[in-house]
């Protein structure tokens, strides 16, 4: 997905008044995810994003640490901290940050490879996982959604 399309989808999903706020919240969510995810996953996610947005994920210390795909320099924090960091970065309050983060995650679900979203879902704690699209949030780790 190209940058303008992704930002436009975030703007629509979050019902934001313009592209500026959509850009800010998208970058805020990506930067916060970059801090929360294992470095290899953050880099993998960034590789599938437009360069303007990939930089947000890669600027976090966790994403820059190490070079292996399984290194885990992820910071551990909960939904309250996640919301607070997004709110500060996006210049909004925590309730709005949570609503907007859910919209960004919904758009990312369509923009990123399913495997990346599965790893992202597995890497996030359950409270942050509640922001994921409903079908992702209810999947068990390792559940591909296919019936046996």
SERO-4910 file (N, C-alpha, C, O; in steps of 0.05 Angstrom, whole numbers):
BEGIN
 pado doro    nc1    nc2    nc3   cac1   cac2   cac3    cc1    cc2    cc3    oc1    oc2    oc3
  Unk    A     17    -23      0      0      0      0     18     25      0     37     26     15
  Unk    A     11     43    -17     27     68    -19     20     87      5     -1     85     18
  Unk    A     38    106     10     36    124     32      9    139     32     -5    139     52
  Unk    A      3    152     10    -22    168      9    -47    152     13    -66    161     26
  Unk    A    -47    128      2    -70    110      6    -73    102     35    -95    102     46
  Unk    A    -51     94     47    -51     86     75    -61    108     93    -78    104    111
  Unk    A    -50    132     90    -58    155    106    -87    161    102   -102    168    121
  Unk    A    -96    160     77   -124    165     71   -143    145     84   -164    152     94
  Unk    A   -134    120     85   -150     99     98   -151    104    129   -172    100    141
  Unk    A   -129    112    140   -128    118    169   -147    142    175   -162    142    194
  Unk    A   -145    162    158   -162    186    161   -191    178    161   -207    187    178
  Unk    A   -199    161    142   -227    152    140   -235    135    164   -256    138    175
  Unk    A   -218    115    170   -225     96    192   -227    110    219   -244    103    235
  Unk    A   -210    130    224   -210    144    249   -228    168    249   -232    182    269
  Unk    A   -239    174    225   -256    198    222   -241    224    230   -252    240    245
  Unk    A   -217    226    220   -201    250    227   -207    272    207   -214    267    184
  Unk    A   -203    297    216   -211    320    199   -192    325    175   -199    340    157
  Unk    A   -169    313    175   -150    318    153   -127    298    152   -125    281    169
  Unk    A   -111    302    132    -88    283    128    -66    288    149    -52    269    157
  Unk    A    -63    313    158    -43    319    178    -47    303    204    -28    289    213
  Unk    A    -71    303    216    -76    287    240    -73    257    234    -63    243    252
  Unk    A    -81    248    211    -78    220    204    -48    212    202    -41    190    211
  Unk    A    -32    229    191     -3    224    189      9    223    216     25    205    222
  Unk    A      2    243    233     13    244    261      6    219    277     23    207    290
  Unk    A    -19    211    276    -27    188    292    -15    162    281     -8    144    296
  Unk    A    -13    160    255      0    136    243     29    134    251     38    113    259
  Unk    A     43    156    250     71    156    258     74    151    288     92    137    297
  Unk    A     55    161    304     56    157    333     52    128    340     65    116    357
  Unk    A     32    115    327     27     87    331     51     70    323     59     51    337
  Unk    A     61     75    299     84     60    289    108     63    307    122     43    312
  Unk    A    114     87    316    137     91    334    133     76    360    152     64    370
  Unk    A    109     76    370    104     63    396    105     32    392    115     18    409
  Unk    A     95     22    369     98     -6    363    127    -13    360    136    -35    369
  Unk    A    143      4    348    172     -1    345    185     -5    372    205    -20    374
  Unk    A    176      9    392    187      6    419    178    -20    432    192    -32    448
  Unk    A    154    -29    426    141    -51    440    148    -78    427    147    -99    441
  Unk    A    154    -79    401    158   -104    386    187   -113    387    205    -96    389
  Unk    A    192   -139    385    219   -148    382    232   -135    357    218   -130    337
  Unk    A    257   -130    358    271   -114    337    268   -127    310    262   -113    290
  Unk    A    270   -153    308    268   -166    281    240   -162    270    237   -158    246
  Unk    A    219   -164    286    192   -160    277    187   -131    269    174   -126    249
  Unk    A    198   -112    284    195    -84    277    208    -78    250    197    -64    234
  Unk    A    232    -90    246    245    -86    220    230    -99    197    228    -87    175
  Unk    A    219   -122    202    203   -136    182    178   -120    175    171   -117    151
  Unk    A    165   -110    195    142    -93    191    149    -68    175    135    -60    156
  Unk    A    171    -55    183    180    -31    169    186    -36    140    181    -19    123
  Unk    A    196    -60    133    203    -66    106    179    -67     88    181    -66     63
  Unk    A    155    -70     99    131    -72     84    115    -46     83     93    -45     72
  Unk    A    126    -26     96    112      0     97    125     20     77    149     16     70
  Unk    A    111     41     69    123     62     53    147     74     69    145     76     93
  Unk    A    168     82     55    192     93     69    186    115     89    198    116    111
  Unk    A    167    132     83    160    154    101    149    144    128    153    157    148
  Unk    A    136    122    127    125    110    152    143     90    164    144     87    189
  Unk    A    159     76    148    178     56    159    197     69    178    206     57    197
  Unk    A    205     94    172    224    108    189    213    111    218    229    110    236
  Unk    A    187    114    221    176    116    248    181     91    264    187     93    288
  Unk    A    178     68    252    182     42    266    212     38    271    219     29    293
  Unk    A    229     46    253    257     40    254    272     60    272    295     54    280
  Unk    A    261     82    279    274    102    296    276     94    325    291    105    341
  Unk    A    259     75    333    260     67    361    285     51    367    295     37    350
  Unk    A    296     53    391    320     39    399    317      9    395    336     -5    388
  Unk    A    293     -2    401    289    -31    399    292    -41    370    304    -62    366
  Unk    A    283    -26    351    284    -34    323    313    -32    313    320    -46    294
  Unk    A    329    -15    325    356    -12    316    375    -31    329    398    -36    319
  Unk    A    367    -44    351    384    -62    365    388    -88    351    368    -99    341
  Unk    A    412    -98    350    417   -124    338    411   -126    309    400   -107    297
  Unk    A    417   -148    296    411   -151    268    396   -177    262    387   -181    240
  Unk    A    394   -195    282    381   -220    277    351   -218    277    340   -200    290
  Unk    A    336   -236    263    307   -234    263    294   -240    289    271   -233    293
  Unk    A    307   -254    307    294   -261    332    304   -246    356    295   -251    379
  Unk    A    322   -226    352    331   -211    375    307   -197    387    289   -188    373
  Unk    A    307   -195    414    284   -183    427    292   -160    445    296   -165    469
  Unk    A    294   -137    434    300   -113    451    274    -98    456    275    -74    461
  Unk    A    252   -112    456    226   -100    460    223    -90    489    231   -103    508
  Unk    A    211    -66    491    204    -55    517    178    -68    525    160    -72    508
  Unk    A    175    -74    550    150    -85    560    133    -63    572    141    -49    591
  Unk    A    109    -58    560     91    -39    572     62    -47    565     58    -62    546
  Unk    A     43    -36    580     15    -44    577      0    -23    561     11     -5    550
  Unk    A    -26    -28    560    -44    -11    544    -44     18    553    -45     37    537
  Unk    A    -42     23    579    -42     50    590    -17     65    580    -19     88    571
  Unk    A      6     52    581     30     65    572     29     68    541     38     89    531
  Unk    A     19     48    527     17     49    498      0     74    490      8     89    473
  Unk    A    -23     77    503    -41    100    498    -27    126    505    -29    146    490
  Unk    A    -14    127    527      0    152    535     21    160    516     23    184    509
  Unk    A     37    141    506     58    148    487     47    158    461     57    177    449
  Unk    A     26    145    452     13    153    427      1    181    430      4    198    413
  Unk    A    -12    186    453    -25    212    458     -4    234    458     -9    255    446
  Unk    A     18    230    471     39    250    471     50    256    443     53    279    435
  Unk    A     56    234    428     67    237    401     47    250    382     55    266    365
  Unk    A     21    243    385      1    253    366    -11    279    375    -26    292    360
  Unk    A     -5    288    400    -16    313    410    -46    311    416    -61    329    409
  Unk    A    -54    289    428    -82    285    434    -85    273    462    -65    271    477
  Unk    A   -109    265    470   -113    252    496   -112    222    493   -113    212    470
  Unk    A   -112    208    515   -109    179    514   -133    164    502   -129    145    488
  Unk    A   -157    174    507   -180    161    496   -180    163    465   -186    144    451
  Unk    A   -174    187    455   -172    191    427   -149    175    415   -152    164    393
  Unk    A   -127    173    430   -104    157    420   -112    128    417   -103    116    397
  Unk    A   -127    117    435   -136     89    433   -154     85    409   -151     66    395
  Unk    A   -173    103    406   -191    101    383   -175    102    357   -180     86    338
  Unk    A   -157    122    355   -142    125    331   -122    102    326   -117     94    303
  Unk    A   -111     91    348    -92     69    345   -107     44    334    -96     30    317
  Unk    A   -132     40    343   -147     18    332   -152     21    302   -151      2    287
  Unk    A   -156     46    293   -160     51    264   -134     46    249   -134     34    227
  Unk    A   -111     55    260    -85     50    247    -80     20    245    -71     10    224
  Unk    A    -85      5    266    -81    -24    266    -99    -38    246    -91    -58    234
  Unk    A   -123    -28    243   -141    -39    223   -130    -35    195   -131    -54    179
  Unk    A   -119    -12    189   -108     -6    163    -82    -23    159    -77    -34    138
  Unk    A    -66    -25    180    -42    -42    178    -49    -71    173    -34    -85    159
  Unk    A    -71    -80    184    -79   -108    179    -83   -113    149    -78   -135    139
  Unk    A    -93    -93    135    -97    -96    106    -71    -90     90    -67   -101     68
  Unk    A    -53    -75    102    -29    -66     87     -5    -86     90     11    -87     72
  Unk    A     -4   -100    112     19   -117    117     12   -146    110    -11   -154    110
  Unk    A     33   -162    105     29   -190    100     16   -204    124     22   -196    147
  Unk    A     -1   -223    119    -15   -237    141      4   -248    162     -2   -248    186
  Unk    A     27   -259    153     46   -270    172     57   -249    191     61   -254    215
  Unk    A     62   -225    181     72   -203    198     50   -196    218     57   -192    242
  Unk    A     25   -194    210      4   -188    228      0   -210    249     -6   -204    272
  Unk    A      4   -235    241      3   -257    260     24   -254    281     20   -258    305
  Unk    A     49   -248    273     71   -245    292     66   -220    309     72   -221    333
  Unk    A     55   -199    298     49   -175    313     28   -181    335     31   -173    358
  Unk    A      8   -196    327    -13   -204    346     -2   -220    369     -8   -216    392
  Unk    A     16   -239    362     28   -256    382     47   -241    401     50   -248    424
  Unk    A     59   -220    390     79   -205    406     67   -185    425     80   -176    444
  Unk    A     42   -177    420     29   -157    437     15   -170    460      4   -192    457
  Unk    A     15   -157    484      0   -168    506    -30   -166    500    -39   -150    483
  Unk    A    -46   -181    514    -75   -182    509    -89   -155    511   -107   -150    495
  Unk    A    -80   -138    529    -94   -112    532    -90    -94    507   -108    -81    498
  Unk    A    -66    -94    496    -61    -79    471    -74    -94    448    -83    -81    429
  Unk    A    -74   -120    449    -87   -136    428   -116   -130    424   -127   -135    403
  Unk    A   -129   -118    445   -158   -111    442   -162    -89    421   -184    -85    411
  Unk    A   -140    -75    413   -142    -54    393   -141    -66    364   -148    -52    345
  Unk    A   -133    -91    362   -131   -103    336   -159   -109    324   -178   -111    339
  Unk    A   -161   -111    298   -187   -118    286   -198   -143    300   -182   -161    308
  Unk    A   -224   -145    304   -237   -165    320   -228   -194    312   -223   -210    330
  Unk    A   -225   -199    287   -218   -226    278   -189   -233    288   -184   -256    295
  Unk    A   -171   -214    288   -144   -218    297   -143   -221    327   -130   -239    337
  Unk    A   -157   -205    341   -156   -205    370   -167   -231    382   -159   -239    404
  Unk    A   -185   -244    367   -196   -269    378   -181   -294    369   -186   -316    379
  Unk    A   -162   -291    351   -146   -314    342   -127   -323    364   -115   -306    378
  Unk    A   -124   -349    367   -104   -360    385    -77   -358    371    -76   -361    347
  Unk    A    -55   -354    386    -29   -355    373    -25   -381    358    -31   -403    368
  Unk    A    -16   -379    333    -11   -402    317    -36   -411    302    -35   -430    286
  Unk    A    -59   -398    307    -84   -405    293    -85   -390    267    -86   -366    267
  Unk    A    -85   -405    245    -86   -392    219   -114   -386    210   -118   -374    189
  Unk    A   -134   -394    226   -161   -388    219   -173   -409    201   -197   -408    195
  Unk    A   -158   -429    193   -168   -450    176   -181   -472    192   -170   -480    213
  Unk    A   -203   -483    183   -215   -505    196   -201   -531    189   -191   -534    167
  Unk    A   -200   -549    209   -186   -574    203   -206   -596    196   -198   -618    191
***
